[in-house]
Amino acid sequence: MNWKDPSVVLATEQAFVRLSHVLLGLVLWEIVTTCDYDIDVLRGRRRCPLTYWIYLGCRVTMAAAMIMLIITKDIVGLENCTAWDVSIYILGYLSLGLASFLILLRVFAVWQGQLAVVVVSSGMWALSTALNIRYISILRAVYVPQLGECSPVDSALSIPSNISVIVSDFGLLAIMLAGILKYSKKLPEEARDFGGVWNVLWQQGIVWLCLASLVEVPTLVLIILSLNEPWDVMFEVVTLVTLSIGATRMYRALATYLPRTDEFMPQNATDSTPVIEINGPPGHTWTSNLAPTTPITIDSRKDDDMEKDADWVKAKDSYV
């Protein structure tokens, strides 16, 4: 098949347009169906760490990039193609960068801020970000009458950027999974089973590895092959939506291990209602107003074992 044939290029572009609309619908569906978590955070029913704003920024920039992409697909005769494409890539790379940054923070938390790990993992993320910025600075786009839309002049210029994204994501995942293996084996059984957070981190790391393999590698291969203009950029959009949704879903899944502030508080509770206190690892106490007639204290710690290895709990709290 001659992929450069005008009829083939046009058919590919039409498929790309339909795919873009489907992905925008998926993004909007994702935001609407999961907004209850954002409402809980903004109303104070869940904790609002600084990482929440990174999570929110990832979602917002993903949606903004997809909306701008649809505008360029649906408006015929669009002017200032370079400005439109640069804006889309800025928003798209920002969303992907924030998604990777959420993984970077997991690395910090798992390794408890060890300097060598922080330097290496931060360097990988920074290099990827720098190459993304470089591509945006040299990106040029023109209007293609045959397609009725804007298209990058030379998609091959994005190859270093795509390679750096793959290396960064796979490198961060490898470091995180190595940290989980190292520290989970050293924990006492009580801490290892506390909320199942280590198991969750491990499973999410494997899921992210599969997602990155499924979308990032084909994106790079298609750009290298350079079959035609639509194929060059089609999987970049798939990568944006897949990884941004994947990263934010994993963030929410881990965040739900921390209870909402009103989770154990009945609506008719008063200051005089007896309280049960449940002491977990040092510095972590949950209270419930569903107590019987007298206060009860339940201590889940076993001697000094939990105190000795409680840093993992603090690390998890620093992330979510």
Backbone hydrogen bonds, N-H to C=O, Kabsch-Sander energy under -0.5 kcal/mol:
donor,donor_aa,acceptor,acceptor_aa,energy
3,W,1,M,-1.1
5,D,2,N,-1.6
9,V,5,D,-2.7
10,L,6,P,-2.4
11,A,7,S,-2.1
12,T,8,V,-2.5
13,E,9,V,-2.4
14,Q,10,L,-2.3
15,A,11,A,-1.9
16,F,12,T,-2.1
17,V,13,E,-2.4
18,R,14,Q,-2.1
19,L,15,A,-2.5
20,S,16,F,-2.5
21,H,17,V,-1.9
22,V,18,R,-2.1
23,L,19,L,-2.6
24,L,20,S,-2.2
25,G,21,H,-2.2
26,L,22,V,-2.1
27,V,23,L,-2.4
28,L,24,L,-2.5
29,W,25,G,-2.5
30,E,26,L,-2.4
31,I,27,V,-2.2
32,V,28,L,-2.5
33,T,29,W,-2.5
34,T,30,E,-0.9
35,C,32,V,-0.8
37,Y,34,T,-1.2
38,D,34,T,-0.7
39,I,35,C,-2.5
40,D,36,D,-2.3
41,V,37,Y,-2.1
42,L,38,D,-2.8
43,R,39,I,-1.9
44,G,41,V,-1.3
45,R,40,D,-2.5
46,R,40,D,-1.2
52,Y,49,P,-1.4
53,W,49,P,-0.5
53,W,50,L,-0.9
54,I,50,L,-0.9
55,Y,51,T,-2.3
56,L,52,Y,-2.8
57,G,53,W,-2.3
58,C,54,I,-2.0
59,R,55,Y,-1.7
60,V,56,L,-2.6
61,T,57,G,-2.5
62,M,58,C,-1.6
63,A,59,R,-2.2
64,A,60,V,-2.5
65,A,61,T,-2.4
66,M,62,M,-2.0
67,I,63,A,-2.3
68,M,64,A,-2.3
69,L,65,A,-2.1
70,I,66,M,-2.3
71,I,67,I,-1.9
72,T,68,M,-2.0
73,K,69,L,-1.5
74,D,70,I,-2.2
75,I,71,I,-1.9
76,V,74,D,-0.7
78,L,75,I,-0.7
82,T,141,A,-0.5
84,W,80,N,-2.0
85,D,81,C,-2.9
86,V,82,T,-2.8
87,S,83,A,-2.0
88,I,84,W,-2.3
89,Y,85,D,-2.6
90,I,86,V,-2.5
91,L,87,S,-2.2
92,G,88,I,-2.8
93,Y,89,Y,-3.1
94,L,90,I,-2.0
95,S,91,L,-2.2
96,L,92,G,-2.4
97,G,93,Y,-2.8
98,L,94,L,-2.4
99,A,95,S,-2.2
100,S,96,L,-2.5
101,F,97,G,-2.0
102,L,98,L,-1.9
103,I,99,A,-1.2
104,L,100,S,-2.4
105,L,101,F,-2.4
106,R,102,L,-1.3
107,V,103,I,-1.9
108,F,104,L,-2.1
109,A,105,L,-2.4
110,V,106,R,-3.1
111,W,107,V,-2.4
112,Q,109,A,-0.9
113,G,108,F,-2.4
114,Q,111,W,-1.0
118,V,114,Q,-2.6
119,V,115,L,-2.6
120,V,116,A,-2.3
121,S,117,V,-2.6
122,S,118,V,-2.2
123,G,119,V,-2.0
124,M,120,V,-1.9
125,W,121,S,-2.0
126,A,122,S,-2.7
127,L,123,G,-2.4
128,S,124,M,-2.0
129,T,125,W,-2.2
130,A,126,A,-2.5
131,L,127,L,-2.2
132,N,128,S,-1.9
133,I,129,T,-2.2
134,R,130,A,-2.2
135,Y,131,L,-2.1
136,I,132,N,-2.0
137,S,133,I,-2.1
138,I,134,R,-1.2
139,L,135,Y,-0.9
142,V,151,S,-2.3
144,V,149,E,-3.0
147,L,144,V,-0.8
148,G,144,V,-2.3
149,E,144,V,-1.2
151,S,142,V,-2.2
153,V,140,R,-3.1
157,L,154,D,-1.3
158,S,155,S,-2.1
159,I,156,A,-1.8
162,N,158,S,-2.5
163,I,159,I,-2.5
164,S,160,P,-2.2
165,V,161,S,-1.9
166,I,162,N,-2.0
167,V,163,I,-2.6
168,S,164,S,-2.6
169,D,165,V,-2.7
170,F,166,I,-2.6
171,G,167,V,-2.4
172,L,168,S,-2.7
173,L,169,D,-2.2
174,A,170,F,-2.3
175,I,171,G,-2.2
176,M,172,L,-2.6
177,L,173,L,-2.9
178,A,174,A,-2.1
179,G,175,I,-2.1
180,I,176,M,-2.2
181,L,177,L,-2.3
182,K,178,A,-2.2
183,Y,179,G,-2.8
184,S,180,I,-2.2
185,K,181,L,-1.0
186,K,182,K,-0.6
187,L,183,Y,-0.8
192,R,188,P,-2.3
193,D,189,E,-1.7
194,F,190,E,-0.5
194,F,191,A,-0.7
195,G,193,D,-1.0
197,V,194,F,-1.0
200,V,196,G,-2.1
201,L,197,V,-2.7
202,W,198,W,-2.3
203,Q,199,N,-2.6
204,Q,200,V,-2.8
205,G,201,L,-2.1
206,I,202,W,-2.0
207,V,203,Q,-2.3
208,W,204,Q,-2.7
209,L,205,G,-2.0
210,C,206,I,-2.2
211,L,207,V,-2.6
212,A,208,W,-2.8
213,S,209,L,-2.0
214,L,210,C,-2.4
215,V,211,L,-1.8
216,E,212,A,-2.1
217,V,212,A,-0.8
217,V,213,S,-0.6
219,T,215,V,-1.4
220,L,216,E,-2.0
221,V,217,V,-2.4
222,L,218,P,-2.6
223,I,219,T,-1.8
224,I,220,L,-2.2
225,L,221,V,-2.5
226,S,222,L,-2.2
227,L,222,L,-0.6
232,D,228,N,-1.7
233,V,229,E,-1.0
233,V,230,P,-0.7
234,M,230,P,-1.8
235,F,231,W,-0.6
236,E,233,V,-0.5
237,V,233,V,-1.1
237,V,234,M,-0.7
238,V,234,M,-1.2
239,T,235,F,-2.6
240,L,236,E,-2.1
241,V,237,V,-2.2
242,T,238,V,-2.6
243,L,239,T,-2.4
244,S,240,L,-1.9
245,I,241,V,-2.2
246,G,242,T,-2.3
247,A,243,L,-2.7
248,T,244,S,-2.0
249,R,245,I,-2.4
250,M,246,G,-2.1
251,Y,247,A,-1.9
252,R,248,T,-2.3
253,A,249,R,-2.4
254,L,250,M,-2.0
255,A,251,Y,-2.4
256,T,252,R,-1.8
257,Y,254,L,-1.5
258,L,255,A,-1.9
261,T,45,R,-2.2
262,D,45,R,-0.5
263,E,260,R,-1.6
265,M,262,D,-1.2
269,A,266,P,-1.6
273,T,270,T,-1.5
276,I,288,S,-2.3
277,E,296,I,-2.1
278,I,286,W,-2.8
279,N,277,E,-0.6
279,N,298,I,-2.2
280,G,278,I,-0.6
280,G,284,H,-3.0
284,H,281,P,-2.2
285,T,283,G,-0.5
286,W,278,I,-2.3
288,S,276,I,-1.8
289,N,264,F,-1.3
291,A,274,P,-0.8
296,I,275,V,-0.8
298,I,277,E,-2.3
298,I,296,I,-0.5
299,D,297,T,-0.5
300,S,279,N,-2.3
300,S,298,I,-0.6
303,D,301,R,-0.6
305,D,302,K,-1.8
308,K,304,D,-2.3
309,D,305,D,-1.3
310,A,307,E,-1.0
312,W,309,D,-0.7
313,V,310,A,-0.9
314,K,310,A,-1.4
315,A,311,D,-2.5
316,K,312,W,-2.1
317,D,313,V,-2.4
318,S,314,K,-1.9
319,Y,315,A,-0.8
319,Y,316,K,-0.8
320,V,316,K,-2.2
